[in-house]
């Protein structure tokens, strides 16, 4: 069982930056990690993912603006968000999937609001 706790959300103006962190209660070395988001009235969508080898993938809407990274020593995954837009407003969720078993874990979410 892995518990995930997100932090770093908040209110930012368009064009600004935020860095989200997701701290896991145990080792994340064998996990595929991801950040998802859900805006009001919309389905939850994948924003970015990173596997145990460090390979990453991004939603087209955030390519070139967001960067996902992981620090296995700190059991933490990050999402650096730059050039934020109003349409990035959502609750952001951390996700961890153990590749061998497909056991899946979610954080509680952190609100990101981009507004002037």
Jmol script that loads the backbone (N, CA, C; Angstrom):
load data "model"
ATOM      1  N   UNK A   1       0.851  -1.183   0.000  1.00  0.00           N
ATOM      2  CA  UNK A   1       0.000   0.000   0.000  1.00  0.00           C
ATOM      3  C   UNK A   1       0.890   1.236   0.000  1.00  0.00           C
ATOM      4  N   UNK A   2       0.590   2.160  -0.907  1.00  0.00           N
ATOM      5  CA  UNK A   2       1.340   3.413  -1.000  1.00  0.00           C
ATOM      6  C   UNK A   2       0.365   4.557  -0.807  1.00  0.00           C
ATOM      7  N   UNK A   3       0.720   5.470   0.062  1.00  0.00           N
ATOM      8  CA  UNK A   3      -0.077   6.688   0.230  1.00  0.00           C
ATOM      9  C   UNK A   3       0.631   7.840  -0.450  1.00  0.00           C
ATOM     10  N   UNK A   4      -0.149   8.650  -1.146  1.00  0.00           N
ATOM     11  CA  UNK A   4       0.393   9.769  -1.918  1.00  0.00           C
ATOM     12  C   UNK A   4      -0.188  11.075  -1.384  1.00  0.00           C
ATOM     13  N   UNK A   5       0.667  12.060  -1.172  1.00  0.00           N
ATOM     14  CA  UNK A   5       0.238  13.360  -0.668  1.00  0.00           C
ATOM     15  C   UNK A   5       0.779  14.449  -1.577  1.00  0.00           C
ATOM     16  N   UNK A   6      -0.145  15.170  -2.228  1.00  0.00           N
ATOM     17  CA  UNK A   6       0.247  16.256  -3.116  1.00  0.00           C
ATOM     18  C   UNK A   6       0.370  17.562  -2.347  1.00  0.00           C
ATOM     19  N   UNK A   7       1.188  18.453  -2.878  1.00  0.00           N
ATOM     20  CA  UNK A   7       1.311  19.803  -2.328  1.00  0.00           C
ATOM     21  C   UNK A   7       1.776  20.728  -3.440  1.00  0.00           C
ATOM     22  N   UNK A   8       1.652  22.032  -3.190  1.00  0.00           N
ATOM     23  CA  UNK A   8       2.175  23.005  -4.138  1.00  0.00           C
ATOM     24  C   UNK A   8       1.135  23.715  -4.975  1.00  0.00           C
ATOM     25  N   UNK A   9      -0.131  23.330  -4.837  1.00  0.00           N
ATOM     26  CA  UNK A   9      -1.158  24.004  -5.602  1.00  0.00           C
ATOM     27  C   UNK A   9      -1.422  25.402  -5.063  1.00  0.00           C
ATOM     28  N   UNK A  10      -2.245  26.146  -5.795  1.00  0.00           N
ATOM     29  CA  UNK A  10      -2.577  27.493  -5.358  1.00  0.00           C
ATOM     30  C   UNK A  10      -3.123  28.331  -6.479  1.00  0.00           C
ATOM     31  N   UNK A  11      -3.160  29.629  -6.222  1.00  0.00           N
ATOM     32  CA  UNK A  11      -3.656  30.609  -7.184  1.00  0.00           C
ATOM     33  C   UNK A  11      -2.469  31.302  -7.848  1.00  0.00           C
ATOM     34  N   UNK A  12      -2.485  31.352  -9.162  1.00  0.00           N
ATOM     35  CA  UNK A  12      -1.397  31.986  -9.901  1.00  0.00           C
ATOM     36  C   UNK A  12      -1.982  32.737 -11.088  1.00  0.00           C
ATOM     37  N   UNK A  13      -1.312  33.808 -11.499  1.00  0.00           N
ATOM     38  CA  UNK A  13      -1.770  34.575 -12.646  1.00  0.00           C
ATOM     39  C   UNK A  13      -1.376  33.872 -13.948  1.00  0.00           C
ATOM     40  N   UNK A  14      -2.113  34.128 -15.014  1.00  0.00           N
ATOM     41  CA  UNK A  14      -1.712  33.573 -16.317  1.00  0.00           C
ATOM     42  C   UNK A  14      -0.268  33.957 -16.646  1.00  0.00           C
ATOM     43  N   UNK A  15       0.466  32.978 -17.164  1.00  0.00           N
ATOM     44  CA  UNK A  15       1.882  33.178 -17.452  1.00  0.00           C
ATOM     45  C   UNK A  15       2.797  32.806 -16.314  1.00  0.00           C
ATOM     46  N   UNK A  16       2.237  32.560 -15.155  1.00  0.00           N
ATOM     47  CA  UNK A  16       3.033  32.221 -13.981  1.00  0.00           C
ATOM     48  C   UNK A  16       3.416  30.762 -13.930  1.00  0.00           C
ATOM     49  N   UNK A  17       4.083  30.397 -12.833  1.00  0.00           N
ATOM     50  CA  UNK A  17       4.588  29.039 -12.655  1.00  0.00           C
ATOM     51  C   UNK A  17       4.196  28.493 -11.286  1.00  0.00           C
ATOM     52  N   UNK A  18       4.094  27.194 -11.223  1.00  0.00           N
ATOM     53  CA  UNK A  18       3.909  26.470  -9.967  1.00  0.00           C
ATOM     54  C   UNK A  18       4.661  25.154 -10.081  1.00  0.00           C
ATOM     55  N   UNK A  19       5.090  24.637  -8.930  1.00  0.00           N
ATOM     56  CA  UNK A  19       5.661  23.296  -8.898  1.00  0.00           C
ATOM     57  C   UNK A  19       4.866  22.452  -7.914  1.00  0.00           C
ATOM     58  N   UNK A  20       4.288  21.391  -8.433  1.00  0.00           N
ATOM     59  CA  UNK A  20       3.570  20.439  -7.597  1.00  0.00           C
ATOM     60  C   UNK A  20       4.516  19.329  -7.154  1.00  0.00           C
ATOM     61  N   UNK A  21       4.305  18.872  -5.937  1.00  0.00           N
ATOM     62  CA  UNK A  21       5.070  17.748  -5.404  1.00  0.00           C
ATOM     63  C   UNK A  21       4.105  16.668  -4.938  1.00  0.00           C
ATOM     64  N   UNK A  22       4.548  15.443  -5.044  1.00  0.00           N
ATOM     65  CA  UNK A  22       3.752  14.313  -4.560  1.00  0.00           C
ATOM     66  C   UNK A  22       4.697  13.384  -3.806  1.00  0.00           C
ATOM     67  N   UNK A  23       4.498  13.321  -2.508  1.00  0.00           N
ATOM     68  CA  UNK A  23       5.348  12.496  -1.656  1.00  0.00           C
ATOM     69  C   UNK A  23       4.663  11.162  -1.378  1.00  0.00           C
ATOM     70  N   UNK A  24       5.407  10.086  -1.606  1.00  0.00           N
ATOM     71  CA  UNK A  24       4.876   8.741  -1.363  1.00  0.00           C
ATOM     72  C   UNK A  24       5.348   8.220  -0.005  1.00  0.00           C
ATOM     73  N   UNK A  25       4.533   7.343   0.572  1.00  0.00           N
ATOM     74  CA  UNK A  25       4.844   6.809   1.901  1.00  0.00           C
ATOM     75  C   UNK A  25       5.878   5.698   1.852  1.00  0.00           C
ATOM     76  N   UNK A  26       6.170   5.196   0.648  1.00  0.00           N
ATOM     77  CA  UNK A  26       7.147   4.136   0.507  1.00  0.00           C
ATOM     78  C   UNK A  26       7.913   4.293  -0.786  1.00  0.00           C
ATOM     79  N   UNK A  27       8.712   3.298  -1.090  1.00  0.00           N
ATOM     80  CA  UNK A  27       9.541   3.366  -2.285  1.00  0.00           C
ATOM     81  C   UNK A  27       8.701   3.435  -3.551  1.00  0.00           C
ATOM     82  N   UNK A  28       9.096   4.322  -4.460  1.00  0.00           N
ATOM     83  CA  UNK A  28       8.390   4.471  -5.734  1.00  0.00           C
ATOM     84  C   UNK A  28       9.198   3.919  -6.896  1.00  0.00           C
ATOM     85  N   UNK A  29      10.296   3.238  -6.583  1.00  0.00           N
ATOM     86  CA  UNK A  29      11.240   2.835  -7.618  1.00  0.00           C
ATOM     87  C   UNK A  29      10.588   1.999  -8.709  1.00  0.00           C
ATOM     88  N   UNK A  30       9.678   1.111  -8.351  1.00  0.00           N
ATOM     89  CA  UNK A  30       9.083   0.186  -9.309  1.00  0.00           C
ATOM     90  C   UNK A  30       7.763   0.690  -9.893  1.00  0.00           C
ATOM     91  N   UNK A  31       7.449   1.957  -9.644  1.00  0.00           N
ATOM     92  CA  UNK A  31       6.155   2.499 -10.042  1.00  0.00           C
ATOM     93  C   UNK A  31       6.254   3.403 -11.267  1.00  0.00           C
ATOM     94  N   UNK A  32       5.220   3.329 -12.094  1.00  0.00           N
ATOM     95  CA  UNK A  32       4.992   4.349 -13.111  1.00  0.00           C
ATOM     96  C   UNK A  32       4.192   5.455 -12.427  1.00  0.00           C
ATOM     97  N   UNK A  33       4.666   6.664 -12.567  1.00  0.00           N
ATOM     98  CA  UNK A  33       4.061   7.801 -11.857  1.00  0.00           C
ATOM     99  C   UNK A  33       3.427   8.757 -12.850  1.00  0.00           C
ATOM    100  N   UNK A  34       2.354   9.383 -12.428  1.00  0.00           N
ATOM    101  CA  UNK A  34       1.692  10.319 -13.321  1.00  0.00           C
ATOM    102  C   UNK A  34       0.980  11.429 -12.584  1.00  0.00           C
ATOM    103  N   UNK A  35       0.737  12.481 -13.317  1.00  0.00           N
ATOM    104  CA  UNK A  35      -0.109  13.580 -12.842  1.00  0.00           C
ATOM    105  C   UNK A  35      -1.333  13.640 -13.747  1.00  0.00           C
ATOM    106  N   UNK A  36      -2.501  13.685 -13.140  1.00  0.00           N
ATOM    107  CA  UNK A  36      -3.765  13.830 -13.821  1.00  0.00           C
ATOM    108  C   UNK A  36      -4.411  15.121 -13.341  1.00  0.00           C
ATOM    109  N   UNK A  37      -5.396  15.589 -14.088  1.00  0.00           N
ATOM    110  CA  UNK A  37      -6.153  16.746 -13.630  1.00  0.00           C
ATOM    111  C   UNK A  37      -7.614  16.586 -14.022  1.00  0.00           C
ATOM    112  N   UNK A  38      -8.444  17.250 -13.227  1.00  0.00           N
ATOM    113  CA  UNK A  38      -9.876  17.224 -13.504  1.00  0.00           C
ATOM    114  C   UNK A  38     -10.440  18.617 -13.278  1.00  0.00           C
ATOM    115  N   UNK A  39     -10.952  19.200 -14.349  1.00  0.00           N
ATOM    116  CA  UNK A  39     -11.596  20.509 -14.277  1.00  0.00           C
ATOM    117  C   UNK A  39     -13.093  20.297 -14.039  1.00  0.00           C
ATOM    118  N   UNK A  40     -13.762  21.303 -13.500  1.00  0.00           N
ATOM    119  CA  UNK A  40     -15.200  21.178 -13.244  1.00  0.00           C
ATOM    120  C   UNK A  40     -15.965  20.783 -14.499  1.00  0.00           C
ATOM    121  N   UNK A  41     -16.789  19.755 -14.376  1.00  0.00           N
ATOM    122  CA  UNK A  41     -17.613  19.323 -15.492  1.00  0.00           C
ATOM    123  C   UNK A  41     -16.891  18.518 -16.545  1.00  0.00           C
ATOM    124  N   UNK A  42     -15.624  18.205 -16.306  1.00  0.00           N
ATOM    125  CA  UNK A  42     -14.830  17.462 -17.291  1.00  0.00           C
ATOM    126  C   UNK A  42     -14.312  16.164 -16.686  1.00  0.00           C
ATOM    127  N   UNK A  43     -13.914  15.246 -17.562  1.00  0.00           N
ATOM    128  CA  UNK A  43     -13.333  13.992 -17.110  1.00  0.00           C
ATOM    129  C   UNK A  43     -11.891  14.206 -16.678  1.00  0.00           C
ATOM    130  N   UNK A  44     -11.453  13.326 -15.796  1.00  0.00           N
ATOM    131  CA  UNK A  44     -10.049  13.363 -15.386  1.00  0.00           C
ATOM    132  C   UNK A  44      -9.188  12.979 -16.583  1.00  0.00           C
ATOM    133  N   UNK A  45      -8.096  13.706 -16.779  1.00  0.00           N
ATOM    134  CA  UNK A  45      -7.227  13.463 -17.925  1.00  0.00           C
ATOM    135  C   UNK A  45      -5.768  13.365 -17.487  1.00  0.00           C
ATOM    136  N   UNK A  46      -5.013  12.571 -18.239  1.00  0.00           N
ATOM    137  CA  UNK A  46      -3.587  12.455 -17.981  1.00  0.00           C
ATOM    138  C   UNK A  46      -2.880  13.722 -18.431  1.00  0.00           C
ATOM    139  N   UNK A  47      -2.055  14.269 -17.568  1.00  0.00           N
ATOM    140  CA  UNK A  47      -1.254  15.444 -17.886  1.00  0.00           C
ATOM    141  C   UNK A  47       0.160  15.025 -18.278  1.00  0.00           C
ATOM    142  N   UNK A  48       0.766  14.178 -17.447  1.00  0.00           N
ATOM    143  CA  UNK A  48       2.149  13.753 -17.706  1.00  0.00           C
ATOM    144  C   UNK A  48       2.418  12.459 -16.969  1.00  0.00           C
ATOM    145  N   UNK A  49       3.313  11.651 -17.521  1.00  0.00           N
ATOM    146  CA  UNK A  49       3.690  10.399 -16.881  1.00  0.00           C
ATOM    147  C   UNK A  49       5.185  10.174 -16.988  1.00  0.00           C
ATOM    148  N   UNK A  50       5.713   9.374 -16.055  1.00  0.00           N
ATOM    149  CA  UNK A  50       7.136   9.039 -16.076  1.00  0.00           C
ATOM    150  C   UNK A  50       7.302   7.624 -15.564  1.00  0.00           C
ATOM    151  N   UNK A  51       8.066   6.809 -16.311  1.00  0.00           N
ATOM    152  CA  UNK A  51       8.237   5.429 -15.869  1.00  0.00           C
ATOM    153  C   UNK A  51       9.506   5.292 -15.023  1.00  0.00           C
ATOM    154  N   UNK A  52       9.776   4.068 -14.608  1.00  0.00           N
ATOM    155  CA  UNK A  52      10.896   3.858 -13.697  1.00  0.00           C
ATOM    156  C   UNK A  52      12.237   4.148 -14.354  1.00  0.00           C
ATOM    157  N   UNK A  53      12.265   4.102 -15.693  1.00  0.00           N
ATOM    158  CA  UNK A  53      13.499   4.415 -16.401  1.00  0.00           C
ATOM    159  C   UNK A  53      13.685   5.878 -16.694  1.00  0.00           C
ATOM    160  N   UNK A  54      12.674   6.672 -16.370  1.00  0.00           N
ATOM    161  CA  UNK A  54      12.769   8.115 -16.580  1.00  0.00           C
ATOM    162  C   UNK A  54      12.158   8.607 -17.875  1.00  0.00           C
ATOM    163  N   UNK A  55      11.599   7.712 -18.679  1.00  0.00           N
ATOM    164  CA  UNK A  55      10.931   8.141 -19.902  1.00  0.00           C
ATOM    165  C   UNK A  55       9.629   8.847 -19.553  1.00  0.00           C
ATOM    166  N   UNK A  56       9.352   9.913 -20.305  1.00  0.00           N
ATOM    167  CA  UNK A  56       8.200  10.748 -19.986  1.00  0.00           C
ATOM    168  C   UNK A  56       7.240  10.852 -21.170  1.00  0.00           C
ATOM    169  N   UNK A  57       6.003  11.182 -20.860  1.00  0.00           N
ATOM    170  CA  UNK A  57       5.017  11.495 -21.894  1.00  0.00           C
ATOM    171  C   UNK A  57       4.121  12.592 -21.366  1.00  0.00           C
ATOM    172  N   UNK A  58       3.586  13.386 -22.281  1.00  0.00           N
ATOM    173  CA  UNK A  58       2.794  14.556 -21.922  1.00  0.00           C
ATOM    174  C   UNK A  58       1.551  14.666 -22.797  1.00  0.00           C
ATOM    175  N   UNK A  59       0.520  15.253 -22.217  1.00  0.00           N
ATOM    176  CA  UNK A  59      -0.631  15.642 -23.011  1.00  0.00           C
ATOM    177  C   UNK A  59      -0.202  16.746 -23.970  1.00  0.00           C
ATOM    178  N   UNK A  60      -0.792  16.747 -25.153  1.00  0.00           N
ATOM    179  CA  UNK A  60      -0.415  17.762 -26.142  1.00  0.00           C
ATOM    180  C   UNK A  60      -0.598  19.174 -25.605  1.00  0.00           C
ATOM    181  N   UNK A  61      -1.610  19.345 -24.768  1.00  0.00           N
ATOM    182  CA  UNK A  61      -1.946  20.686 -24.274  1.00  0.00           C
ATOM    183  C   UNK A  61      -0.887  21.265 -23.333  1.00  0.00           C
ATOM    184  N   UNK A  62       0.005  20.424 -22.815  1.00  0.00           N
ATOM    185  CA  UNK A  62       0.996  20.923 -21.857  1.00  0.00           C
ATOM    186  C   UNK A  62       2.437  20.754 -22.343  1.00  0.00           C
ATOM    187  N   UNK A  63       2.615  20.132 -23.502  1.00  0.00           N
ATOM    188  CA  UNK A  63       3.969  19.931 -24.020  1.00  0.00           C
ATOM    189  C   UNK A  63       4.696  21.250 -24.165  1.00  0.00           C
ATOM    190  N   UNK A  64       5.941  21.268 -23.703  1.00  0.00           N
ATOM    191  CA  UNK A  64       6.749  22.481 -23.776  1.00  0.00           C
ATOM    192  C   UNK A  64       6.529  23.436 -22.616  1.00  0.00           C
ATOM    193  N   UNK A  65       5.505  23.184 -21.803  1.00  0.00           N
ATOM    194  CA  UNK A  65       5.238  24.067 -20.655  1.00  0.00           C
ATOM    195  C   UNK A  65       5.400  23.348 -19.324  1.00  0.00           C
ATOM    196  N   UNK A  66       5.061  22.064 -19.283  1.00  0.00           N
ATOM    197  CA  UNK A  66       5.116  21.280 -18.050  1.00  0.00           C
ATOM    198  C   UNK A  66       6.250  20.270 -18.125  1.00  0.00           C
ATOM    199  N   UNK A  67       6.856  19.987 -16.973  1.00  0.00           N
ATOM    200  CA  UNK A  67       7.910  18.977 -16.892  1.00  0.00           C
ATOM    201  C   UNK A  67       7.664  18.087 -15.686  1.00  0.00           C
ATOM    202  N   UNK A  68       7.607  16.781 -15.920  1.00  0.00           N
ATOM    203  CA  UNK A  68       7.475  15.819 -14.836  1.00  0.00           C
ATOM    204  C   UNK A  68       8.855  15.256 -14.521  1.00  0.00           C
ATOM    205  N   UNK A  69       9.108  15.041 -13.243  1.00  0.00           N
ATOM    206  CA  UNK A  69      10.382  14.451 -12.834  1.00  0.00           C
ATOM    207  C   UNK A  69      10.153  13.635 -11.569  1.00  0.00           C
ATOM    208  N   UNK A  70      11.125  12.783 -11.266  1.00  0.00           N
ATOM    209  CA  UNK A  70      10.991  11.951 -10.079  1.00  0.00           C
ATOM    210  C   UNK A  70      12.321  11.896  -9.337  1.00  0.00           C
ATOM    211  N   UNK A  71      12.234  11.794  -8.024  1.00  0.00           N
ATOM    212  CA  UNK A  71      13.407  11.617  -7.172  1.00  0.00           C
ATOM    213  C   UNK A  71      13.147  10.362  -6.345  1.00  0.00           C
ATOM    214  N   UNK A  72      13.686   9.244  -6.804  1.00  0.00           N
ATOM    215  CA  UNK A  72      13.405   7.976  -6.121  1.00  0.00           C
ATOM    216  C   UNK A  72      13.970   7.960  -4.699  1.00  0.00           C
ATOM    217  N   UNK A  73      15.048   8.671  -4.478  1.00  0.00           N
ATOM    218  CA  UNK A  73      15.640   8.706  -3.137  1.00  0.00           C
ATOM    219  C   UNK A  73      14.725   9.401  -2.137  1.00  0.00           C
ATOM    220  N   UNK A  74      13.944  10.358  -2.636  1.00  0.00           N
ATOM    221  CA  UNK A  74      13.016  11.092  -1.772  1.00  0.00           C
ATOM    222  C   UNK A  74      11.586  10.584  -1.902  1.00  0.00           C
ATOM    223  N   UNK A  75      11.388   9.555  -2.728  1.00  0.00           N
ATOM    224  CA  UNK A  75      10.043   9.003  -2.951  1.00  0.00           C
ATOM    225  C   UNK A  75       9.061  10.092  -3.368  1.00  0.00           C
ATOM    226  N   UNK A  76       9.499  10.939  -4.275  1.00  0.00           N
ATOM    227  CA  UNK A  76       8.706  12.105  -4.653  1.00  0.00           C
ATOM    228  C   UNK A  76       8.691  12.274  -6.171  1.00  0.00           C
ATOM    229  N   UNK A  77       7.533  12.686  -6.675  1.00  0.00           N
ATOM    230  CA  UNK A  77       7.403  13.040  -8.080  1.00  0.00           C
ATOM    231  C   UNK A  77       6.956  14.497  -8.149  1.00  0.00           C
ATOM    232  N   UNK A  78       7.451  15.196  -9.143  1.00  0.00           N
ATOM    233  CA  UNK A  78       7.196  16.625  -9.279  1.00  0.00           C
ATOM    234  C   UNK A  78       6.528  16.927 -10.618  1.00  0.00           C
ATOM    235  N   UNK A  79       5.831  18.054 -10.632  1.00  0.00           N
ATOM    236  CA  UNK A  79       5.319  18.595 -11.887  1.00  0.00           C
ATOM    237  C   UNK A  79       5.614  20.079 -11.899  1.00  0.00           C
ATOM    238  N   UNK A  80       6.570  20.470 -12.717  1.00  0.00           N
ATOM    239  CA  UNK A  80       6.882  21.883 -12.902  1.00  0.00           C
ATOM    240  C   UNK A  80       5.983  22.428 -13.993  1.00  0.00           C
ATOM    241  N   UNK A  81       5.221  23.448 -13.660  1.00  0.00           N
ATOM    242  CA  UNK A  81       4.255  24.019 -14.600  1.00  0.00           C
ATOM    243  C   UNK A  81       4.628  25.466 -14.878  1.00  0.00           C
ATOM    244  N   UNK A  82       4.960  25.751 -16.122  1.00  0.00           N
ATOM    245  CA  UNK A  82       5.323  27.104 -16.539  1.00  0.00           C
ATOM    246  C   UNK A  82       4.319  27.621 -17.554  1.00  0.00           C
ATOM    247  N   UNK A  83       4.343  28.917 -17.763  1.00  0.00           N
ATOM    248  CA  UNK A  83       3.450  29.556 -18.750  1.00  0.00           C
ATOM    249  C   UNK A  83       2.014  29.096 -18.571  1.00  0.00           C
ATOM    250  N   UNK A  84       1.557  29.149 -17.342  1.00  0.00           N
ATOM    251  CA  UNK A  84       0.226  28.637 -17.034  1.00  0.00           C
ATOM    252  C   UNK A  84      -0.860  29.449 -17.718  1.00  0.00           C
ATOM    253  N   UNK A  85      -1.914  28.732 -18.098  1.00  0.00           N
ATOM    254  CA  UNK A  85      -3.057  29.334 -18.776  1.00  0.00           C
ATOM    255  C   UNK A  85      -4.306  29.121 -17.923  1.00  0.00           C
ATOM    256  N   UNK A  86      -5.321  29.920 -18.182  1.00  0.00           N
ATOM    257  CA  UNK A  86      -6.557  29.764 -17.419  1.00  0.00           C
ATOM    258  C   UNK A  86      -7.145  28.368 -17.581  1.00  0.00           C
ATOM    259  N   UNK A  87      -6.928  27.777 -18.751  1.00  0.00           N
ATOM    260  CA  UNK A  87      -7.478  26.437 -18.986  1.00  0.00           C
ATOM    261  C   UNK A  87      -6.715  25.340 -18.247  1.00  0.00           C
ATOM    262  N   UNK A  88      -5.637  25.679 -17.575  1.00  0.00           N
ATOM    263  CA  UNK A  88      -4.942  24.719 -16.730  1.00  0.00           C
ATOM    264  C   UNK A  88      -5.589  24.598 -15.349  1.00  0.00           C
ATOM    265  N   UNK A  89      -6.564  25.438 -15.085  1.00  0.00           N
ATOM    266  CA  UNK A  89      -7.263  25.383 -13.795  1.00  0.00           C
ATOM    267  C   UNK A  89      -7.947  24.044 -13.615  1.00  0.00           C
ATOM    268  N   UNK A  90      -7.637  23.377 -12.513  1.00  0.00           N
ATOM    269  CA  UNK A  90      -8.175  22.033 -12.255  1.00  0.00           C
ATOM    270  C   UNK A  90      -7.671  21.556 -10.897  1.00  0.00           C
ATOM    271  N   UNK A  91      -8.236  20.440 -10.465  1.00  0.00           N
ATOM    272  CA  UNK A  91      -7.642  19.706  -9.352  1.00  0.00           C
ATOM    273  C   UNK A  91      -6.636  18.725  -9.954  1.00  0.00           C
ATOM    274  N   UNK A  92      -5.422  18.760  -9.454  1.00  0.00           N
ATOM    275  CA  UNK A  92      -4.348  17.913  -9.961  1.00  0.00           C
ATOM    276  C   UNK A  92      -4.134  16.743  -9.003  1.00  0.00           C
ATOM    277  N   UNK A  93      -4.082  15.539  -9.569  1.00  0.00           N
ATOM    278  CA  UNK A  93      -3.949  14.322  -8.788  1.00  0.00           C
ATOM    279  C   UNK A  93      -2.663  13.591  -9.155  1.00  0.00           C
ATOM    280  N   UNK A  94      -2.006  13.081  -8.157  1.00  0.00           N
ATOM    281  CA  UNK A  94      -0.846  12.224  -8.342  1.00  0.00           C
ATOM    282  C   UNK A  94      -1.315  10.775  -8.433  1.00  0.00           C
ATOM    283  N   UNK A  95      -0.656   9.999  -9.281  1.00  0.00           N
ATOM    284  CA  UNK A  95      -1.032   8.606  -9.518  1.00  0.00           C
ATOM    285  C   UNK A  95       0.218   7.745  -9.539  1.00  0.00           C
ATOM    286  N   UNK A  96       0.110   6.561  -8.947  1.00  0.00           N
ATOM    287  CA  UNK A  96       1.229   5.613  -8.980  1.00  0.00           C
ATOM    288  C   UNK A  96       0.691   4.241  -9.333  1.00  0.00           C
ATOM    289  N   UNK A  97       1.333   3.593 -10.289  1.00  0.00           N
ATOM    290  CA  UNK A  97       0.938   2.252 -10.728  1.00  0.00           C
ATOM    291  C   UNK A  97       2.163   1.352 -10.647  1.00  0.00           C
ATOM    292  N   UNK A  98       2.018   0.275  -9.890  1.00  0.00           N
ATOM    293  CA  UNK A  98       3.107  -0.704  -9.837  1.00  0.00           C
ATOM    294  C   UNK A  98       3.004  -1.581 -11.071  1.00  0.00           C
ATOM    295  N   UNK A  99       3.998  -1.520 -11.907  1.00  0.00           N
ATOM    296  CA  UNK A  99       3.938  -2.154 -13.214  1.00  0.00           C
ATOM    297  C   UNK A  99       3.688  -3.660 -13.127  1.00  0.00           C
ATOM    298  N   UNK A 100       4.291  -4.330 -12.153  1.00  0.00           N
ATOM    299  CA  UNK A 100       4.208  -5.790 -12.082  1.00  0.00           C
ATOM    300  C   UNK A 100       2.814  -6.280 -11.711  1.00  0.00           C
ATOM    301  N   UNK A 101       2.099  -5.508 -10.901  1.00  0.00           N
ATOM    302  CA  UNK A 101       0.804  -5.954 -10.390  1.00  0.00           C
ATOM    303  C   UNK A 101      -0.359  -5.106 -10.868  1.00  0.00           C
ATOM    304  N   UNK A 102      -0.061  -3.944 -11.428  1.00  0.00           N
ATOM    305  CA  UNK A 102      -1.063  -2.948 -11.845  1.00  0.00           C
ATOM    306  C   UNK A 102      -1.827  -2.380 -10.651  1.00  0.00           C
ATOM    307  N   UNK A 103      -1.331  -2.563  -9.446  1.00  0.00           N
ATOM    308  CA  UNK A 103      -1.941  -1.884  -8.294  1.00  0.00           C
ATOM    309  C   UNK A 103      -1.813  -0.385  -8.505  1.00  0.00           C
ATOM    310  N   UNK A 104      -2.924   0.316  -8.269  1.00  0.00           N
ATOM    311  CA  UNK A 104      -2.986   1.745  -8.581  1.00  0.00           C
ATOM    312  C   UNK A 104      -3.354   2.544  -7.344  1.00  0.00           C
ATOM    313  N   UNK A 105      -2.669   3.666  -7.168  1.00  0.00           N
ATOM    314  CA  UNK A 105      -2.898   4.528  -6.008  1.00  0.00           C
ATOM    315  C   UNK A 105      -3.056   5.970  -6.476  1.00  0.00           C
ATOM    316  N   UNK A 106      -3.901   6.700  -5.718  1.00  0.00           N
ATOM    317  CA  UNK A 106      -4.164   8.107  -6.029  1.00  0.00           C
ATOM    318  C   UNK A 106      -3.932   8.969  -4.794  1.00  0.00           C
ATOM    319  N   UNK A 107      -3.495  10.194  -5.032  1.00  0.00           N
ATOM    320  CA  UNK A 107      -3.458  11.189  -3.983  1.00  0.00           C
ATOM    321  C   UNK A 107      -4.820  11.846  -3.832  1.00  0.00           C
ATOM    322  N   UNK A 108      -4.910  12.765  -2.889  1.00  0.00           N
ATOM    323  CA  UNK A 108      -6.197  13.402  -2.591  1.00  0.00           C
ATOM    324  C   UNK A 108      -6.474  14.586  -3.509  1.00  0.00           C
ATOM    325  N   UNK A 109      -5.461  15.038  -4.213  1.00  0.00           N
ATOM    326  CA  UNK A 109      -5.632  16.150  -5.147  1.00  0.00           C
ATOM    327  C   UNK A 109      -5.221  17.486  -4.553  1.00  0.00           C
ATOM    328  N   UNK A 110      -4.773  18.363  -5.429  1.00  0.00           N
ATOM    329  CA  UNK A 110      -4.433  19.728  -5.031  1.00  0.00           C
ATOM    330  C   UNK A 110      -4.978  20.693  -6.082  1.00  0.00           C
ATOM    331  N   UNK A 111      -5.590  21.761  -5.607  1.00  0.00           N
ATOM    332  CA  UNK A 111      -6.251  22.703  -6.519  1.00  0.00           C
ATOM    333  C   UNK A 111      -5.228  23.661  -7.134  1.00  0.00           C
ATOM    334  N   UNK A 112      -5.310  23.807  -8.441  1.00  0.00           N
ATOM    335  CA  UNK A 112      -4.533  24.816  -9.165  1.00  0.00           C
ATOM    336  C   UNK A 112      -5.521  25.744  -9.854  1.00  0.00           C
ATOM    337  N   UNK A 113      -5.429  27.022  -9.550  1.00  0.00           N
ATOM    338  CA  UNK A 113      -6.309  28.015 -10.155  1.00  0.00           C
ATOM    339  C   UNK A 113      -5.456  29.067 -10.852  1.00  0.00           C
ATOM    340  N   UNK A 114      -5.696  29.225 -12.145  1.00  0.00           N
ATOM    341  CA  UNK A 114      -4.967  30.228 -12.933  1.00  0.00           C
ATOM    342  C   UNK A 114      -5.962  31.325 -13.299  1.00  0.00           C
ATOM    343  N   UNK A 115      -5.746  32.479 -12.720  1.00  0.00           N
ATOM    344  CA  UNK A 115      -6.698  33.564 -12.904  1.00  0.00           C
ATOM    345  C   UNK A 115      -6.019  34.900 -12.635  1.00  0.00           C
ATOM    346  N   UNK A 116      -6.475  35.911 -13.360  1.00  0.00           N
ATOM    347  CA  UNK A 116      -5.958  37.262 -13.109  1.00  0.00           C
ATOM    348  C   UNK A 116      -6.857  37.992 -12.124  1.00  0.00           C
TER     349      UNK A 116
END
end "model"
wireframe off; spacefill off
backbone 0.3
color backbone group
